[in-house]
Amino acid sequence: MRVNERIQKMCELAVAKWGYGPQCVILIEECAELVKEACKVLRGMERQEKFIEELADVCVMCKQMQIVLQVSDEELEARMEAKMLRTMKRGGIKV
């Protein structure tokens, strides 16, 4: 996941300070909060701002895990593309 240099540096600092384990726990918590907000949106609640906030939290934590696991942006993008191509194929969508 590509982010600007400032966000990248802050993620690196957070990982250096708190480490993989604690940050992984926070990732799990943030994912749960995003799921909760997605459910509320599906129930018709107007919560776009809260959803975006939780989405940003999950993205930040995913970036930290990418740093910890030393996954390059290129490798991550290649895997994302492969996943999306499989999804398109399953859905009968031509790309």
Backbone as a chain_set.jsonl record, in Angstrom:
{"seq": "MRVNERIQKMCELAVAKWGYGPQCVILIEECAELVKEACKVLRGMERQEKFIEELADVCVMCKQMQIVLQVSDEELEARMEAKMLRTMKRGGIKV", "coords": {"N": [[0.853, -1.162, 0.0], [0.775, 1.995, -1.041], [1.883, 4.953, 0.472], [2.271, 8.402, 1.476], [5.54, 9.86, 2.132], [5.706, 10.951, 4.718], [3.649, 9.683, 6.206], [4.573, 7.062, 5.934], [7.014, 7.196, 7.383], [6.036, 7.802, 9.963], [4.606, 5.455, 10.485], [6.697, 3.617, 10.51], [8.077, 4.533, 12.787], [6.157, 4.043, 14.778], [5.989, 1.237, 14.704], [8.603, 0.633, 15.438], [8.616, 1.597, 18.048], [6.457, 0.254, 19.429], [6.315, -2.355, 18.446], [5.688, -5.588, 16.813], [3.751, -7.441, 17.967], [1.977, -5.936, 19.832], [1.016, -4.018, 17.97], [-0.197, -5.625, 16.116], [-2.347, -6.595, 17.578], [-3.772, -4.221, 17.838], [-4.403, -3.826, 15.156], [-6.25, -5.91, 14.791], [-8.285, -5.04, 16.521], [-8.983, -2.617, 15.248], [-9.912, -3.557, 12.801], [-12.203, -4.887, 13.659], [-13.706, -2.691, 14.528], [-14.12, -1.411, 12.097], [-15.686, -3.314, 10.775], [-17.969, -3.201, 12.381], [-18.837, -0.581, 11.824], [-19.382, -0.86, 9.092], [-21.564, -2.573, 9.178], [-23.432, -0.886, 10.401], [-23.739, 1.049, 8.427], [-24.914, -0.528, 6.435], [-27.325, -0.998, 7.66], [-28.585, 1.303, 7.215], [-27.831, 3.574, 8.531], [-26.596, 6.852, 8.674], [-23.409, 7.207, 8.508], [-21.038, 7.927, 7.296], [-18.698, 9.498, 7.761], [-17.665, 8.371, 10.139], [-17.22, 5.786, 9.235], [-15.213, 6.245, 7.309], [-13.191, 7.159, 8.998], [-12.647, 4.827, 10.497], [-11.86, 3.151, 8.427], [-9.503, 4.442, 7.631], [-7.994, 4.021, 9.964], [-7.642, 1.223, 9.847], [-6.198, 1.024, 7.464], [-3.813, 2.349, 8.164], [-2.829, 0.613, 10.136], [-2.516, -1.707, 8.616], [-0.5, -0.853, 6.915], [1.56, -0.647, 8.765], [1.898, -3.37, 9.401], [2.732, -4.275, 6.953], [5.237, -3.083, 6.854], [6.51, -4.296, 9.071], [6.539, -6.977, 8.227], [8.098, -6.758, 6.052], [7.174, -6.371, 3.369], [7.161, -5.425, 0.107], [5.827, -2.559, -1.673], [5.383, -3.206, -4.308], [5.183, -6.031, -4.299], [2.907, -6.359, -2.699], [0.99, -4.991, -4.247], [1.004, -6.632, -6.521], [-0.076, -8.993, -5.494], [-2.57, -8.044, -4.716], [-3.62, -7.383, -7.212], [-3.725, -9.929, -8.415], [-5.627, -11.147, -6.762], [-7.863, -9.529, -7.325], [-8.168, -10.03, -10.058], [-8.9, -12.728, -9.974], [-11.317, -12.48, -8.625], [-12.763, -10.989, -10.519], [-12.868, -12.855, -12.605], [-14.359, -14.922, -11.412], [-16.748, -13.581, -11.131], [-17.508, -13.255, -13.711], [-16.65, -11.022, -15.046], [-15.125, -9.173, -17.511], [-11.867, -7.944, -17.899]], "CA": [[0.0, 0.0, 0.0], [1.606, 3.19, -1.131], [1.493, 6.125, 1.261], [3.296, 9.431, 1.342], [6.738, 9.641, 2.956], [5.439, 11.33, 6.118], [2.892, 8.579, 6.815], [5.504, 5.928, 5.978], [7.946, 7.409, 8.494], [5.305, 7.671, 11.218], [4.319, 4.029, 10.664], [7.968, 2.992, 10.903], [8.337, 4.923, 14.169], [5.205, 3.327, 15.636], [6.415, -0.165, 14.756], [9.843, 0.591, 16.216], [8.316, 1.852, 19.463], [5.554, -0.694, 20.08], [6.583, -3.716, 17.994], [4.725, -6.353, 16.025], [2.648, -8.007, 18.744], [0.974, -4.938, 20.225], [0.409, -3.378, 16.809], [-1.077, -6.626, 15.508], [-3.571, -6.574, 18.385], [-4.509, -3.011, 17.461], [-4.969, -4.095, 13.829], [-7.447, -6.736, 14.997], [-9.305, -4.156, 17.096], [-9.425, -1.659, 14.234], [-10.719, -4.309, 11.825], [-13.511, -5.098, 14.292], [-14.43, -1.419, 14.515], [-14.539, -1.172, 10.713], [-16.802, -4.227, 10.527], [-19.119, -2.629, 13.1], [-19.318, 0.578, 11.066], [-19.962, -1.35, 7.834], [-22.9, -3.085, 9.535], [-24.3, 0.262, 10.655], [-24.035, 1.65, 7.122], [-25.871, -1.415, 5.775], [-28.624, -0.848, 8.334], [-29.151, 2.576, 6.803], [-27.405, 4.69, 9.366], [-25.703, 7.789, 7.999], [-22.194, 7.227, 9.303], [-19.921, 7.924, 6.36], [-17.483, 10.049, 8.385], [-17.146, 7.374, 11.079], [-16.715, 4.685, 8.414], [-13.932, 6.685, 6.731], [-12.234, 7.189, 10.109], [-12.248, 3.446, 10.809], [-11.131, 2.665, 7.256], [-8.157, 5.012, 7.73], [-7.296, 3.305, 11.034], [-7.257, -0.101, 9.344], [-5.139, 1.218, 6.464], [-2.578, 2.675, 8.891], [-2.331, -0.601, 10.785], [-2.055, -2.599, 7.547], [0.807, -0.345, 6.476], [2.539, -1.041, 9.779], [2.162, -4.81, 9.237], [3.531, -4.385, 5.728], [6.601, -2.706, 7.234], [7.043, -5.351, 9.945], [6.751, -8.202, 7.452], [8.995, -6.387, 4.949], [6.501, -6.621, 2.101], [7.291, -4.239, -0.737], [4.607, -2.08, -2.311], [5.223, -3.945, -5.564], [4.681, -7.376, -3.989], [1.534, -6.226, -2.222], [0.154, -4.641, -5.394], [0.891, -7.821, -7.374], [-1.034, -9.909, -4.846], [-3.897, -7.42, -4.807], [-4.077, -7.528, -8.594], [-4.073, -11.342, -8.618], [-6.899, -11.371, -6.051], [-8.937, -8.86, -8.06], [-8.382, -10.763, -11.313], [-9.651, -13.933, -9.621], [-12.679, -12.029, -8.325], [-13.391, -10.631, -11.784], [-13.125, -14.109, -13.327], [-15.479, -15.593, -10.731], [-17.96, -12.802, -11.377], [-17.775, -13.172, -15.132], [-16.368, -9.655, -15.481], [-13.931, -9.113, -18.343], [-11.037, -6.785, -17.602]], "C": [[0.899, 1.225, 0.0], [1.014, 4.313, -0.287], [2.579, 7.174, 1.083], [4.428, 9.185, 2.352], [6.508, 9.947, 4.429], [4.692, 10.21, 6.851], [3.785, 7.353, 6.956], [6.427, 6.034, 7.185], [7.242, 7.247, 9.844], [4.952, 6.206, 11.504], [5.576, 3.287, 11.114], [8.293, 3.298, 12.367], [7.412, 4.179, 15.138], [5.606, 1.864, 15.795], [7.677, -0.296, 15.603], [9.568, 0.759, 17.705], [7.528, 0.711, 20.1], [5.723, -2.142, 19.613], [5.401, -4.415, 17.343], [3.517, -6.797, 16.837], [1.589, -6.995, 19.131], [0.28, -4.282, 19.032], [-0.517, -4.351, 16.081], [-2.397, -6.696, 16.267], [-4.41, -5.353, 18.015], [-5.12, -3.173, 16.074], [-6.264, -4.89, 13.965], [-8.586, -5.871, 15.542], [-9.866, -3.195, 16.054], [-10.271, -2.344, 13.164], [-12.122, -4.546, 12.379], [-14.343, -3.824, 14.275], [-14.925, -1.084, 13.111], [-15.72, -2.069, 10.352], [-18.079, -3.675, 11.165], [-19.707, -1.447, 12.32], [-19.944, 0.155, 9.745], [-21.371, -1.876, 8.075], [-23.878, -1.936, 9.748], [-24.685, 0.951, 9.352], [-25.067, 0.793, 6.389], [-27.263, -1.334, 6.388], [-29.242, 0.513, 8.05], [-28.77, 3.765, 7.656], [-26.431, 5.561, 8.578], [-24.441, 7.959, 8.832], [-20.949, 7.255, 8.419], [-18.637, 8.431, 7.0], [-16.843, 9.037, 9.332], [-16.565, 6.187, 10.313], [-15.345, 5.043, 7.834], [-12.854, 6.71, 7.805], [-11.728, 5.776, 10.422], [-11.476, 2.823, 9.65], [-9.69, 3.164, 7.277], [-7.348, 4.307, 8.819], [-6.794, 1.948, 10.561], [-6.124, 0.032, 8.337], [-3.794, 1.52, 7.129], [-1.983, 1.413, 9.509], [-1.846, -1.626, 9.757], [-0.688, -2.161, 7.033], [1.877, -0.729, 7.478], [2.881, -2.528, 9.656], [2.989, -5.061, 7.982], [4.992, -4.077, 6.023], [7.242, -3.815, 8.065], [7.409, -6.598, 9.15], [7.643, -7.987, 6.231], [8.418, -6.776, 3.582], [6.585, -5.338, 1.282], [5.935, -3.829, -1.3], [4.326, -2.889, -3.574], [4.66, -5.345, -5.31], [3.219, -7.315, -3.547], [0.592, -5.914, -3.378], [-0.038, -5.828, -6.324], [-0.119, -8.808, -6.794], [-2.453, -9.348, -4.891], [-4.466, -7.581, -6.213], [-4.505, -8.961, -8.875], [-5.417, -11.661, -7.959], [-8.061, -10.749, -6.829], [-9.218, -9.561, -9.392], [-9.187, -12.034, -11.067], [-11.114, -13.572, -9.336], [-13.433, -11.689, -9.604], [-13.768, -11.889, -12.567], [-14.323, -14.84, -12.733], [-16.802, -14.891, -11.0], [-18.319, -12.66, -12.848], [-17.548, -11.777, -15.7], [-15.072, -9.662, -16.277], [-13.186, -7.825, -18.045], [-10.253, -6.397, -18.838]], "O": [[1.678, 1.45, 0.927], [-0.186, 4.583, -0.328], [3.672, 6.876, 0.6], [4.283, 8.406, 3.294], [7.06, 9.269, 5.296], [5.051, 9.836, 7.968], [3.756, 6.679, 7.985], [6.599, 5.065, 7.925], [7.784, 6.628, 10.759], [4.999, 5.774, 12.656], [5.517, 2.43, 11.996], [8.736, 2.414, 13.101], [7.851, 3.737, 16.2], [5.565, 1.321, 16.899], [7.803, -1.23, 16.394], [10.224, 0.125, 18.532], [7.879, 0.245, 21.184], [5.313, -3.063, 20.318], [4.279, -3.909, 17.326], [2.378, -6.555, 16.436], [0.417, -7.17, 18.795], [-0.922, -4.02, 19.085], [-1.515, -3.934, 15.493], [-3.454, -6.841, 15.654], [-5.631, -5.453, 17.893], [-6.235, -2.71, 15.834], [-7.262, -4.57, 13.319], [-9.72, -5.965, 15.073], [-11.076, -2.984, 15.984], [-11.243, -1.765, 12.677], [-13.11, -4.422, 11.655], [-15.55, -3.87, 14.035], [-16.017, -0.54, 12.947], [-16.656, -1.621, 9.69], [-19.143, -3.688, 10.546], [-20.924, -1.332, 12.176], [-20.935, 0.748, 9.317], [-22.269, -1.649, 7.264], [-25.029, -2.012, 9.318], [-25.824, 1.388, 9.19], [-25.997, 1.329, 5.787], [-28.261, -1.576, 5.71], [-30.302, 0.84, 8.582], [-29.336, 4.848, 7.508], [-25.545, 5.048, 7.894], [-24.411, 8.769, 9.759], [-19.924, 6.668, 8.766], [-17.579, 7.837, 6.793], [-15.624, 8.863, 9.329], [-15.53, 5.645, 10.702], [-14.423, 4.228, 7.869], [-11.716, 6.32, 7.545], [-10.527, 5.562, 10.59], [-10.541, 2.053, 9.868], [-8.762, 2.411, 6.98], [-6.164, 4.025, 8.632], [-5.658, 1.567, 10.84], [-5.186, -0.765, 8.354], [-2.759, 1.007, 6.705], [-0.779, 1.175, 9.416], [-0.871, -2.335, 10.004], [0.175, -2.993, 6.751], [2.985, -1.097, 7.09], [4.046, -2.902, 9.796], [3.841, -5.949, 7.955], [5.886, -4.741, 5.498], [8.373, -4.225, 7.802], [8.459, -7.2, 9.372], [7.907, -8.919, 5.472], [9.079, -7.415, 2.763], [6.127, -4.284, 1.724], [5.016, -4.642, -1.392], [3.177, -3.216, -3.872], [3.763, -5.793, -6.024], [2.399, -8.126, -3.976], [-0.483, -6.504, -3.481], [-1.128, -6.017, -6.864], [-0.921, -9.388, -7.527], [-3.417, -10.09, -5.081], [-5.649, -7.879, -6.383], [-5.538, -9.186, -9.507], [-6.245, -12.364, -8.539], [-9.117, -11.365, -6.975], [-10.372, -9.672, -9.805], [-10.06, -12.379, -11.864], [-12.029, -14.278, -9.758], [-14.598, -12.054, -9.76], [-14.862, -11.972, -13.126], [-15.194, -15.318, -13.46], [-17.849, -15.533, -11.086], [-19.313, -12.022, -13.192], [-18.161, -11.39, -16.695], [-14.037, -10.105, -15.779], [-13.784, -6.753, -17.95], [-9.484, -5.436, -18.805]]}, "num_chains": 1, "name": "protein.A"}
